[in-house]
Amino acid sequence: MFRKISAALILLWVAFGLVACGGFLPKSSDNRHNQPLSGMTQAGLRNMGSSPGEAMVVRIFKEEKTLEVWKRTTAGTFKLFKTYEICAFSGDLGPKIKEGDRQSPEGFYTITPGLMNPRSNYYLAFNTGFPNKFDRVWGRTGSDLMVHGDCSSRGCYAMTDEGIAEIYALARESFKGGNQSFQLQIFPFKMTAAKLAKRASSPHIGFWKDIKEGYDLFELTRTPPAWDVCERQYIFNAVGGGALNPMGPCPAVIQNAALTQRQQADDIAFAAAVESEAQKAARQAAEAERQAAAEIAAKERGAAIGGFFSGIGNIFGGKDADVVPVMSGKPAPRPMPRLQR
């Protein structure tokens, strides 16, 4: 019995040691927000030329249901570290408009240590910072829009508990490394000209084209663009310092030749894709009209054939109201006896 108790205690000690070395802590643990990064995660960061304390960027794509964590490397640019699957998000493609619309936000947000929630009811969480400066100037409302665990969403982005545990730890270590914030970029989908063209009739197309510039800048430079708001729209890498008036005029921006070239190419591709989508829609409408006409013609032919055979049936076996039947069904009268002469 003593040996059994000792063995059980040793197993518990080993399990606790594994947890302390980077294992996954249960929801009941009050220390889950402090669980260390696993050895595998730390090795992955080293192999890409980064470290836990380096700066990070998080990108979310609704349609693809993915969350990306990017880390700054020794080269000074950011590199994709890991992609996590999003369990669930609320609403459709498009920004959040008002409290209670059960819509998950889109746009650019700045996450500070004060937005981290170590005691979340959904394992762990960080607040997206909605509404930001852009949302407020448009009068958009909403509160407590989170990226959290528990795989359940009501206007938030829900991850698995294991996923949010690692993302939370990466953010925590980045703050410990001296970074005051990290950028959160939320997009409806990968911002290509083809995908935008498929939704050219959306009421959100102007907003999506606005945030696409920030997407393009990050894709080209691999560094998060500085964002602000003026003339009720996002502006990226504005010249000068200081906060802008969200309704005031926009200043000049730092010119990027690669961005200008990309935008021109995307404008051409977008116009061509929109034309292609219009032609596709016209072909589909014509095909639907042809099928509908064919169905109507088939029904009319069926009715005509039915009427033809019905007429033949009346000729050979039908009854005519004007014809008196020879056989009445009544017994024939008996003939009178022949008169005797």
Protein Blocks (a to p, Z undefined) as FASTA:
>chain_A
ZZmmmmmmmmmmmmmmmmmnopacdfklmklmmpccdfklmmmmmmnopafklccddddd
fklopacdddddfkopacdfbdcddfbaghjedddfbghklpaceddddddfklpcfkbf
klpacdehiacfklmmnopacehiacdehiiaehiacddfklmmmmmmmmmmmmmnopab
dcddddfbdcdfklmmmmmmpcklmmmmmmmmmmmmmmmnopacddddeehiacehiece
djddfkbccddddddfklmmmmmmmmmmmmmmmmmmmmmmmmmmmmmmmmmmmmmmmmmm
mmmmmmmmmmmmmmmmpccfkbccfbgoiacddddddddZZ
